[in-house]
């Protein structure tokens, strides 16, 4: 049977019936698989201009330029009917060599402008029978039924916290349950939704927090809105991984199993997708735009030792430009293929050939380069040394394919590409080997992308190998972790050093050269986590059973600077040190106020759960969670405030903070008031109970002829006893003797 969502329970319906069938007839009709019928090589082209018998050859010759761009056809393979009036009917039948070429023509030429007045519509000839066969078209016109407008839920309403405190949401996956909650700082989180079996493998937020993704054997589902209903579904059987475009317009799904289309068809895919592993979807329409197979290595691919190379999945395999207009895929060693959205056609109908290319990455923003009026998308790439040619790093502008900047490198073992979040800088971490190739050293080649000519600054004073690098988000500072070369693998993690860098101060708005601030030695750190708002950074040791330290640093500490650091644009301070045994993940909330550290059962089974800290490193909560799997903060969309409005808010932040402090104090006072009111309620309940008991006792004593008020009687007896004189006789034996009588 074709995998579908037909038998997948809907978590928001508590009374879901497993045997209930969902109606997919509309999807099946829409994506019905058509088997070969002998006419699969024919297409119908509509929307042509009206021509006569004399002008028809001219139009056919003009059409052939476009038709042969996607396949092979000839002028005698184009049939353009002429009516009794000597004029054409504005359509034509075209025969291609193969069915695949006919399909490619439909995808590439449909809705293409022939000229200013005519737009082509291209369909397969077999679609006539598919959509026009008996029973599919009503002979009598029936006016379309227009449903009443129903307002949909606001998918970004989560930004408006009903408490007015600007709280953030997070999702927690434990055992078989998925929970979405409000963060309440030191208090237990407030549950928004709690569902069992919501996903089968993991959950994932979309980049702007609009959707929560659940993974299933049948495919992917997107959830959102105040009632957490299903918004979209994408039927990719046995899906393993998903990746969103930055603007949430498109989605990539991947399965290690090639897609298999059964004879009865698939609800969303076609025979053209059979055998493919990747599918790129349009989220708004739910349609599959294009599918791709895994890139297979040549059968004779071997490593330096002559052993067959085992293929590793690189994720994401398809990388998105910052504006969602392009998606690109690397064919390592040969080329980069750039596709235009939403048509998913190759840019300029050809791949970008780059000999030896090892990796590439899009700029995460559209940088405004000095002296350039047209702002295009950028990606960077690097190639190794080939023969006598040096290794090379390049910047290419898309769609013009202009190489903006190149840099030659020598003695390169490996290189890693690191974009700064605003695309102001690109750091290429270059590992260089010595002449004997027995030792490594690292240099940082920093491209200043927004400056004229894209100058490159080299930071080469690093003696050891850099194992981690991270830019400050929306800033110009960075942190690196280095280690001395380790010859053989060891169970004990190597000692590392943590170094901080920032630019020098310069006059005006320029950015000075990058300088070393400080280094902390004899650490075990291996991971860097910047606050999404910059300034604060955590350097930690994760995925280790020997060390689990976390150091909280402030790069703009409001204290006195060291004398040798006064010319630098940073004031570094270690604020706190914490530890979380077995920590596997560290996640900042989108505002940079809180940090969640967690230990997932996916990595180990000891002391699973999470800790919550503020940005200063003060622990707010610690909660062990059995079978804990995931913690993910919900992302927020970009602010709608202008830069000037943001500057005004920062300028008046002290005034705003007074309001926030008062709200916090009021909230604390209201919490104390709640405790007092609870105690008063308990006291009132106890006094009422006592009054009822006293009344029952009085009634019972009256029935027995005793004083009605036993308490008053006791008091009266006590008063009288105080006026009585009590005599007490005490006998005392002075001497006692014993005598035997005769």
Legacy VTK file of the C-alpha trace (Angstrom):
# vtk DataFile Version 3.0
C-alpha trace
ASCII
DATASET POLYDATA
POINTS 742 float
0.000 0.000 0.000
1.149 3.580 -0.607
2.307 5.309 2.581
-0.155 8.032 3.555
-1.483 9.861 6.575
-4.739 7.890 6.399
-4.150 5.922 9.598
-2.185 8.517 11.547
-4.006 9.578 14.741
-4.737 13.259 15.164
-3.489 14.102 18.673
-6.011 16.891 19.272
-8.922 14.467 18.816
-9.154 12.430 22.008
-11.792 10.098 20.618
-9.841 9.219 17.490
-10.907 5.910 15.945
-7.953 3.944 14.563
-10.195 2.233 12.019
-11.592 5.518 10.694
-10.450 6.272 7.110
-9.641 9.832 6.053
-10.825 10.996 2.632
-7.861 11.475 0.291
-9.820 11.213 -2.950
-9.068 14.809 -3.906
-5.328 14.309 -3.468
-5.344 10.973 -5.270
-7.200 12.464 -8.228
-4.783 15.336 -8.288
-1.606 13.253 -8.115
-2.844 10.066 -9.748
-0.027 8.083 -11.337
-0.457 7.654 -15.058
1.041 4.503 -16.549
2.509 4.606 -20.052
-0.251 4.642 -22.663
1.738 5.202 -25.860
1.112 8.961 -25.847
3.493 9.889 -23.032
5.896 11.616 -25.402
3.252 14.141 -26.560
2.491 17.543 -25.042
-0.190 20.118 -25.854
0.849 23.771 -26.082
-1.896 26.352 -25.651
-1.874 30.160 -25.706
-0.130 30.535 -29.064
-0.746 33.559 -31.296
-3.114 33.207 -34.279
-1.233 32.471 -37.517
-2.080 31.560 -41.106
-0.737 28.799 -43.342
1.930 31.185 -44.618
3.140 32.411 -41.201
2.913 29.017 -39.432
6.506 27.890 -40.343
7.876 31.088 -38.847
6.056 30.477 -35.544
7.168 26.814 -35.484
10.791 27.829 -35.998
10.463 30.320 -33.138
8.870 27.663 -30.890
11.638 25.150 -31.579
14.162 27.378 -29.784
12.248 26.976 -26.548
11.122 23.378 -27.096
14.626 22.071 -27.796
15.984 23.707 -24.649
14.412 20.915 -22.559
14.423 18.001 -25.019
14.704 16.952 -28.634
12.000 17.552 -31.202
11.749 18.530 -34.876
9.583 20.829 -36.959
7.749 17.831 -38.434
6.909 16.731 -34.868
4.810 19.852 -34.289
1.190 19.686 -35.433
-0.582 23.064 -35.445
-4.209 22.723 -36.737
-5.583 25.353 -39.132
-9.352 26.057 -39.162
-11.698 26.471 -42.130
-11.155 30.210 -41.957
-7.441 29.727 -42.649
-6.375 30.681 -39.133
-4.804 28.537 -36.390
-6.650 27.532 -33.218
-3.863 28.866 -30.927
-2.661 25.418 -29.821
-0.296 22.734 -31.095
0.666 19.101 -30.464
4.379 18.392 -29.961
6.109 15.007 -29.868
9.334 14.523 -27.897
11.798 11.644 -28.082
11.148 10.309 -24.563
8.395 10.662 -21.908
10.942 12.242 -19.551
11.522 15.065 -22.039
7.763 15.625 -22.284
7.530 15.888 -18.482
10.505 18.282 -18.432
8.789 20.466 -21.056
5.646 20.709 -18.912
7.645 21.773 -15.871
10.004 24.187 -17.642
7.744 25.812 -20.254
4.347 26.033 -18.573
3.377 29.693 -17.945
6.446 30.967 -19.828
5.931 34.270 -21.672
6.214 33.801 -25.443
5.908 37.543 -25.982
4.206 40.470 -24.282
0.691 39.237 -25.173
1.007 35.441 -25.087
1.782 33.057 -22.242
2.357 29.364 -22.943
0.373 26.651 -21.159
1.979 23.242 -21.563
0.367 19.924 -20.519
0.818 16.248 -21.308
-1.528 14.861 -23.941
-2.530 12.052 -21.581
-4.015 14.681 -19.246
-6.916 15.093 -21.697
-8.130 11.609 -20.878
-7.156 11.931 -17.247
-9.228 15.043 -16.596
-11.742 14.842 -19.416
-12.875 11.218 -19.418
-16.511 10.321 -18.876
-17.768 11.175 -15.444
-15.119 13.755 -14.709
-16.804 16.670 -16.461
-20.377 17.680 -15.750
-22.292 18.499 -18.932
-24.379 21.070 -17.073
-22.892 24.173 -15.555
-23.124 24.315 -11.805
-22.197 27.585 -10.125
-19.273 27.108 -7.732
-20.145 26.953 -4.079
-18.382 29.633 -2.126
-17.894 28.710 1.488
-18.489 31.290 4.144
-15.398 33.086 5.314
-13.979 31.610 8.466
-11.182 33.453 10.171
-8.095 31.333 10.698
-6.004 31.336 13.822
-3.100 33.747 13.945
-0.005 31.576 13.574
2.214 34.162 15.272
-0.102 34.948 18.171
2.387 33.279 20.507
4.419 36.504 20.507
1.655 38.200 22.524
2.049 36.543 25.922
-1.389 36.709 27.662
0.328 37.365 30.994
1.905 40.536 29.594
5.348 39.459 30.806
6.859 38.692 27.390
7.523 35.061 28.239
8.973 32.577 25.760
7.652 29.155 24.845
9.596 25.924 24.585
8.851 22.362 23.545
9.941 19.385 25.629
9.919 15.800 24.338
10.058 13.098 26.987
9.177 9.408 26.786
6.267 9.355 24.283
4.886 12.808 25.178
5.448 16.224 23.624
4.697 19.310 25.734
4.649 22.972 24.714
5.046 25.292 27.719
5.469 28.876 28.881
8.704 29.564 30.728
8.042 30.908 34.242
11.633 31.498 35.367
11.986 30.037 38.882
8.409 28.747 39.010
7.285 25.517 37.297
6.481 26.061 33.602
2.883 26.515 32.490
1.684 23.783 30.124
-0.017 24.945 26.921
-0.495 21.574 25.226
0.488 18.032 26.218
0.025 15.157 23.749
1.141 11.572 23.604
2.529 10.029 20.386
2.721 13.454 18.729
5.884 12.433 16.869
7.726 9.225 16.117
11.346 10.396 16.136
11.859 14.085 17.075
10.289 17.546 16.891
11.635 20.692 15.234
10.594 24.359 15.104
10.530 26.303 11.841
13.122 29.155 11.724
10.632 31.868 12.747
8.678 29.714 15.193
5.494 29.575 13.101
5.304 25.765 12.914
6.185 22.793 15.097
7.302 19.852 12.967
6.444 16.250 13.833
8.051 13.277 12.097
6.198 10.115 11.061
6.696 7.043 8.942
4.199 8.498 6.463
5.852 11.933 6.300
6.015 15.337 7.983
3.276 17.361 9.680
3.328 21.048 10.663
1.334 22.290 13.676
0.497 25.758 14.947
-2.098 28.281 16.023
-3.659 28.767 19.457
-5.442 25.381 19.292
-2.370 23.573 17.902
-4.148 22.120 14.902
-2.419 20.563 11.904
-1.559 23.257 9.370
0.273 21.304 6.653
1.348 17.750 5.816
3.954 16.433 3.394
3.743 12.760 2.502
7.366 11.626 2.136
7.531 7.941 3.190
10.092 7.019 5.887
11.341 10.604 6.165
14.473 11.030 8.310
15.384 14.734 8.207
13.787 18.088 7.361
15.169 21.551 6.667
13.278 24.861 6.258
14.225 27.813 4.108
15.034 30.953 6.184
11.711 32.608 5.297
9.642 29.436 5.926
8.457 29.344 2.291
9.978 25.978 1.402
10.867 22.682 3.020
13.393 19.961 2.194
12.723 16.376 3.299
15.142 13.464 3.050
14.851 9.712 3.509
17.642 7.173 3.349
15.160 4.909 1.541
14.474 5.833 -2.086
10.852 6.726 -2.783
8.827 3.841 -4.193
5.619 4.785 -6.020
3.127 1.852 -6.026
0.863 1.071 -8.959
-2.186 2.582 -7.253
-0.347 5.904 -6.900
0.717 8.196 -4.077
-1.294 11.059 -2.511
1.338 13.728 -3.235
4.135 12.330 -5.427
4.288 11.069 -9.011
6.195 8.453 -10.969
8.869 11.067 -11.701
9.722 11.010 -7.968
10.272 7.246 -7.885
13.752 6.304 -6.669
14.477 9.790 -5.281
15.606 10.615 -1.717
15.118 14.379 -1.438
11.911 16.333 -2.020
11.614 20.130 -1.992
8.113 21.354 -1.091
6.209 24.616 -1.303
4.813 25.050 2.228
1.942 27.341 1.218
0.504 25.037 -1.456
1.755 21.721 -0.060
3.036 20.730 -3.526
6.277 18.922 -4.263
8.361 21.245 -6.453
11.113 18.788 -7.365
12.787 15.603 -6.138
16.410 14.461 -6.240
18.345 11.262 -5.687
21.382 10.899 -3.445
24.671 11.764 -5.132
26.462 8.461 -5.605
30.224 8.202 -5.402
31.979 6.531 -8.331
32.252 2.779 -7.816
36.070 3.006 -7.796
36.267 5.737 -5.100
38.963 4.837 -2.568
40.853 6.637 0.183
44.629 7.086 0.546
44.930 3.538 1.914
43.066 2.095 -1.046
39.943 1.320 0.999
36.471 2.019 -0.467
35.104 5.363 0.702
31.949 5.025 2.768
29.451 7.692 1.864
28.346 10.021 4.686
25.186 12.101 4.541
25.871 15.854 4.558
23.018 17.843 6.072
21.628 20.076 4.891
22.436 18.833 1.397
20.435 21.698 -0.135
21.373 25.136 1.207
19.113 28.198 0.962
19.944 31.774 0.092
18.960 34.408 2.651
16.022 35.659 0.551
14.511 32.210 -0.253
15.052 32.858 -3.981
17.697 30.182 -4.550
18.625 26.763 -3.270
21.952 25.134 -4.123
23.505 21.702 -3.956
27.163 20.707 -3.969
28.588 17.947 -6.112
31.882 17.645 -4.297
34.901 17.967 -6.537
33.086 19.218 -9.641
30.289 21.785 -9.358
27.577 23.706 -7.502
24.014 23.560 -8.844
21.907 26.665 -8.112
18.125 26.374 -8.585
15.672 29.265 -8.849
12.519 29.159 -6.752
9.685 28.349 -7.172
10.232 26.782 -10.614
13.247 24.826 -9.352
15.007 25.258 -12.693
18.798 25.502 -12.903
20.078 29.063 -12.895
20.924 29.856 -16.543
20.132 26.160 -17.221
23.622 25.040 -16.252
25.645 24.106 -13.188
28.535 26.232 -11.934
31.705 24.274 -12.664
34.369 24.690 -9.941
37.155 22.133 -10.153
37.851 20.396 -6.850
35.229 22.351 -4.841
34.997 20.873 -1.331
32.358 22.986 0.413
30.237 26.110 0.031
27.862 28.206 2.132
25.404 31.030 1.440
25.731 34.376 3.180
23.035 34.445 5.925
22.019 37.987 4.902
22.192 40.264 1.864
25.244 42.463 2.555
25.378 46.021 1.232
28.859 46.091 -0.213
30.586 49.444 -0.564
30.562 50.722 -4.129
27.962 48.155 -5.286
24.492 49.459 -6.118
22.804 46.141 -6.883
22.678 43.840 -3.859
22.827 40.197 -4.880
23.100 36.997 -2.885
26.605 35.738 -2.066
28.046 32.336 -1.420
31.572 31.312 -0.554
33.426 28.143 -1.538
36.875 26.620 -1.230
38.984 24.266 -3.328
42.086 22.272 -2.255
45.505 22.303 -3.869
45.363 20.506 -7.221
48.728 19.773 -8.800
50.730 22.970 -8.834
47.630 25.127 -8.296
47.151 26.544 -4.785
44.065 26.061 -2.650
41.524 28.812 -3.187
38.641 30.548 -1.382
36.118 32.398 -3.527
33.095 34.685 -3.133
30.492 34.464 -5.898
27.522 36.770 -6.497
24.206 35.239 -7.611
22.474 35.469 -10.097
25.249 37.247 -12.036
27.783 34.474 -11.111
30.440 37.161 -10.745
33.442 36.090 -8.666
33.691 38.982 -6.202
36.907 37.939 -4.452
39.378 35.060 -4.435
42.205 34.191 -2.075
45.027 31.730 -2.762
46.227 29.491 0.090
49.171 27.103 0.448
49.943 23.937 2.467
46.230 23.512 3.254
44.991 20.378 4.996
41.422 21.530 5.597
39.283 24.661 5.663
36.011 25.623 7.361
33.729 28.503 6.347
32.152 30.688 9.076
29.773 33.533 8.157
28.931 36.262 10.643
25.126 36.573 11.073
24.857 39.920 9.207
27.260 38.704 6.476
29.605 41.559 7.392
32.474 39.084 7.776
33.488 35.674 6.534
36.111 33.786 8.498
37.885 30.917 6.759
39.557 28.681 9.339
42.549 27.213 7.517
44.460 24.238 8.920
47.960 24.192 7.450
50.463 21.370 7.661
54.201 21.708 8.091
56.622 20.656 5.374
56.967 17.254 7.053
53.156 17.065 7.347
53.562 15.903 10.947
52.108 18.967 12.651
49.233 21.383 12.071
48.733 25.086 12.679
45.683 27.257 12.119
45.231 30.706 10.633
42.037 32.742 10.383
41.462 34.505 7.054
38.779 37.164 7.684
37.004 38.680 4.652
35.580 42.149 5.364
32.643 41.713 3.001
31.062 45.186 3.271
34.282 47.117 2.709
35.430 48.201 -0.729
37.271 45.458 -2.589
36.565 42.938 0.207
39.957 43.120 1.961
41.208 40.064 3.851
42.751 40.251 7.326
44.904 37.363 8.552
45.030 36.285 12.196
48.016 33.932 12.186
49.357 34.178 15.735
47.597 30.931 16.681
50.101 28.197 17.460
47.709 25.310 18.151
44.878 23.763 16.136
41.517 25.538 16.330
38.785 23.000 17.062
35.898 25.467 17.391
35.113 28.993 16.166
32.029 31.178 16.700
31.167 34.758 15.691
29.169 37.005 17.996
25.629 37.306 16.506
25.134 40.767 15.011
28.579 41.709 16.294
32.237 41.734 15.332
33.844 39.644 18.099
34.621 35.951 18.142
35.752 33.111 20.388
37.977 30.165 19.498
38.914 26.935 21.261
42.367 25.515 20.546
44.253 22.381 21.497
47.749 21.041 21.048
48.043 18.291 18.457
46.931 14.902 19.789
48.874 12.094 18.135
46.716 9.147 19.224
43.091 8.954 20.370
42.690 8.953 24.141
39.836 8.214 26.545
40.748 11.403 28.426
39.753 14.549 26.493
42.724 16.787 25.612
43.348 20.045 27.435
42.113 23.073 25.543
42.478 26.849 25.626
39.725 29.434 25.125
40.686 32.707 23.412
38.645 35.874 22.879
39.123 38.397 20.042
37.658 41.798 19.183
38.495 44.790 16.940
40.612 47.720 18.019
38.960 51.078 18.593
39.173 53.447 15.622
37.816 56.898 14.961
34.543 57.176 13.084
32.337 54.216 12.196
35.087 51.928 10.948
36.144 48.600 12.439
39.780 48.204 13.443
42.017 45.165 13.146
41.128 42.100 15.188
43.181 41.740 18.365
43.539 39.057 20.992
41.889 39.959 24.322
42.648 37.095 26.676
43.191 33.317 26.809
42.078 30.866 29.484
44.290 27.772 29.570
43.977 24.264 31.002
40.316 23.854 30.134
38.322 20.915 28.745
35.913 23.109 26.780
34.789 22.005 23.338
31.664 24.096 22.548
30.768 27.802 22.209
27.220 29.157 22.652
26.659 32.864 21.993
23.531 34.622 23.189
21.332 35.335 20.127
21.543 39.028 21.056
25.329 38.983 21.427
27.443 40.219 24.361
27.082 37.077 26.532
28.684 33.756 25.673
28.912 30.313 27.282
31.986 28.152 26.740
31.223 24.594 27.828
32.163 20.933 27.743
29.399 18.786 26.251
29.082 15.077 25.407
31.679 14.170 27.994
31.565 11.900 31.040
34.748 13.313 32.579
34.053 17.049 32.457
30.857 19.125 32.278
31.822 22.707 33.127
30.046 25.791 31.786
31.636 29.247 31.936
29.437 32.352 31.539
31.269 35.366 30.064
30.255 39.005 29.561
32.040 40.795 26.698
30.768 44.270 27.757
31.255 44.111 31.518
30.334 47.412 33.174
33.472 47.628 35.254
36.970 49.004 34.989
39.042 47.756 32.077
42.502 46.312 32.334
45.186 48.783 31.296
46.318 46.699 28.299
42.741 46.313 27.013
41.596 49.948 26.976
42.086 50.257 23.201
39.807 47.268 22.505
36.047 47.194 21.850
35.351 44.702 24.640
35.602 44.352 28.410
35.764 40.637 29.167
34.579 39.263 32.504
33.944 35.703 33.720
30.593 36.047 35.522
29.930 32.511 36.778
30.872 28.878 36.450
28.309 26.076 36.633
28.240 22.367 35.986
25.593 19.961 34.730
26.535 16.308 34.847
26.268 14.627 31.451
25.122 17.806 29.651
24.453 17.137 25.964
22.693 20.305 24.756
22.745 24.013 25.603
20.050 26.332 24.221
19.614 30.103 24.610
16.083 31.462 24.495
15.502 33.876 21.552
15.683 36.959 23.806
19.022 36.001 25.386
17.586 36.116 28.929
17.649 32.408 29.790
19.681 29.310 29.007
18.465 25.712 29.177
21.023 22.941 29.569
19.845 19.364 29.165
21.009 15.756 29.293
19.219 13.659 26.679
18.514 9.938 26.864
19.537 9.818 23.200
23.149 10.261 24.373
23.144 8.474 27.749
20.733 7.218 30.430
22.191 8.904 33.519
20.519 11.823 35.313
18.417 12.927 32.343
16.597 16.236 32.647
17.250 19.963 32.362
18.615 22.979 34.242
17.514 26.567 33.689
19.890 29.531 34.120
19.685 33.256 33.576
22.226 34.996 31.340
24.509 35.680 34.332
24.822 31.967 35.137
22.512 31.934 38.172
20.604 28.649 38.319
16.827 29.163 38.403
15.490 25.630 38.204
16.710 22.044 38.166
14.327 19.284 37.128
15.157 15.611 36.623
12.944 14.211 33.844
12.646 10.495 33.222
13.302 9.507 29.591
14.038 13.123 28.659
14.824 13.593 24.943
14.583 17.193 23.704
14.287 20.801 24.821
13.876 23.483 22.124
13.058 27.166 22.630
10.473 28.511 20.200
12.154 30.983 17.793
10.721 34.447 17.276
10.330 36.248 13.929
12.508 39.265 13.201
11.472 42.502 14.885
9.291 44.946 12.965
10.952 47.927 14.648
13.320 50.073 12.608
16.940 50.521 13.665
16.131 54.059 14.844
13.277 52.778 17.029
15.529 50.100 18.494
18.184 52.725 19.282
15.548 54.842 21.046
14.500 51.891 23.182
18.093 51.112 24.133
18.665 54.769 24.979
15.666 54.830 27.327
16.211 51.328 28.689
16.820 52.557 32.240
13.407 54.202 32.271
11.763 51.051 30.957
13.641 48.957 33.509
11.993 50.897 36.347
8.601 49.820 35.051
9.751 46.222 34.678
11.281 46.208 38.171
8.027 47.521 39.620
6.080 44.825 37.778
8.437 42.177 39.173
8.019 43.602 42.682
4.239 43.683 42.305
4.276 40.136 41.062
6.371 39.106 44.074
4.045 41.012 46.408
1.015 39.405 44.795
2.662 36.033 45.332
3.169 36.865 49.038
-0.411 38.113 49.231
-1.607 34.832 47.780
0.220 32.954 50.558
-1.347 35.183 53.241
-4.812 34.782 51.741
-4.380 31.016 51.650
-3.395 30.936 55.318
-6.350 33.178 56.219
-8.682 30.843 54.348
-7.373 27.838 56.271
-7.787 29.700 59.584
-11.375 30.652 58.725
-12.142 27.036 57.876
-10.726 25.867 61.212
-12.690 28.485 63.212
-15.900 27.530 61.414
-15.303 23.859 62.196
-14.673 24.685 65.856
-17.896 26.708 66.052
-19.893 23.782 64.613
-18.369 21.357 67.116
-19.141 23.673 70.056
-22.764 23.987 68.959
-23.107 20.200 68.706
-21.646 19.776 72.219
-24.045 22.364 73.693
-27.081 20.693 72.179
-25.979 17.294 73.458
-25.392 18.604 77.039
-28.790 20.302 77.095
-30.398 17.010 76.097
-28.650 15.350 79.048
-29.558 18.095 81.506
-26.014 19.337 81.831
-24.910 22.973 81.617
-25.297 24.124 78.053
-21.868 25.645 77.943
-19.290 23.114 79.174
-16.521 25.625 78.713
-18.275 28.213 80.906
-19.027 25.539 83.526
-15.411 24.563 83.692
-14.390 28.171 84.087
-16.969 28.665 86.939
-15.777 25.580 88.779
-12.243 26.782 88.423
-13.141 30.181 89.889
-14.893 28.608 92.921
-11.997 26.280 93.577
-9.744 29.274 93.842
-11.808 30.547 96.940
-11.787 27.238 98.916
-9.270 26.344 101.662
-7.939 22.884 101.252
-6.492 21.154 104.362
-3.939 18.476 103.873
-2.782 16.134 106.724
0.701 14.752 106.326
1.950 11.928 108.582
5.674 11.657 109.171
7.404 8.666 110.887
10.121 9.920 113.183
11.474 6.591 114.352
10.520 2.995 113.913
11.739 -0.014 116.024
10.977 -3.687 115.977
10.697 -5.760 119.242
9.947 -9.524 119.829
7.352 -10.212 122.511
7.671 -13.312 124.681
LINES 1 743
742 0 1 2 3 4 5 6 7 8 9 10 11 12 13 14 15 16 17 18 19 20 21 22 23 24 25 26 27 28 29 30 31 32 33 34 35 36 37 38 39 40 41 42 43 44 45 46 47 48 49 50 51 52 53 54 55 56 57 58 59 60 61 62 63 64 65 66 67 68 69 70 71 72 73 74 75 76 77 78 79 80 81 82 83 84 85 86 87 88 89 90 91 92 93 94 95 96 97 98 99 100 101 102 103 104 105 106 107 108 109 110 111 112 113 114 115 116 117 118 119 120 121 122 123 124 125 126 127 128 129 130 131 132 133 134 135 136 137 138 139 140 141 142 143 144 145 146 147 148 149 150 151 152 153 154 155 156 157 158 159 160 161 162 163 164 165 166 167 168 169 170 171 172 173 174 175 176 177 178 179 180 181 182 183 184 185 186 187 188 189 190 191 192 193 194 195 196 197 198 199 200 201 202 203 204 205 206 207 208 209 210 211 212 213 214 215 216 217 218 219 220 221 222 223 224 225 226 227 228 229 230 231 232 233 234 235 236 237 238 239 240 241 242 243 244 245 246 247 248 249 250 251 252 253 254 255 256 257 258 259 260 261 262 263 264 265 266 267 268 269 270 271 272 273 274 275 276 277 278 279 280 281 282 283 284 285 286 287 288 289 290 291 292 293 294 295 296 297 298 299 300 301 302 303 304 305 306 307 308 309 310 311 312 313 314 315 316 317 318 319 320 321 322 323 324 325 326 327 328 329 330 331 332 333 334 335 336 337 338 339 340 341 342 343 344 345 346 347 348 349 350 351 352 353 354 355 356 357 358 359 360 361 362 363 364 365 366 367 368 369 370 371 372 373 374 375 376 377 378 379 380 381 382 383 384 385 386 387 388 389 390 391 392 393 394 395 396 397 398 399 400 401 402 403 404 405 406 407 408 409 410 411 412 413 414 415 416 417 418 419 420 421 422 423 424 425 426 427 428 429 430 431 432 433 434 435 436 437 438 439 440 441 442 443 444 445 446 447 448 449 450 451 452 453 454 455 456 457 458 459 460 461 462 463 464 465 466 467 468 469 470 471 472 473 474 475 476 477 478 479 480 481 482 483 484 485 486 487 488 489 490 491 492 493 494 495 496 497 498 499 500 501 502 503 504 505 506 507 508 509 510 511 512 513 514 515 516 517 518 519 520 521 522 523 524 525 526 527 528 529 530 531 532 533 534 535 536 537 538 539 540 541 542 543 544 545 546 547 548 549 550 551 552 553 554 555 556 557 558 559 560 561 562 563 564 565 566 567 568 569 570 571 572 573 574 575 576 577 578 579 580 581 582 583 584 585 586 587 588 589 590 591 592 593 594 595 596 597 598 599 600 601 602 603 604 605 606 607 608 609 610 611 612 613 614 615 616 617 618 619 620 621 622 623 624 625 626 627 628 629 630 631 632 633 634 635 636 637 638 639 640 641 642 643 644 645 646 647 648 649 650 651 652 653 654 655 656 657 658 659 660 661 662 663 664 665 666 667 668 669 670 671 672 673 674 675 676 677 678 679 680 681 682 683 684 685 686 687 688 689 690 691 692 693 694 695 696 697 698 699 700 701 702 703 704 705 706 707 708 709 710 711 712 713 714 715 716 717 718 719 720 721 722 723 724 725 726 727 728 729 730 731 732 733 734 735 736 737 738 739 740 741
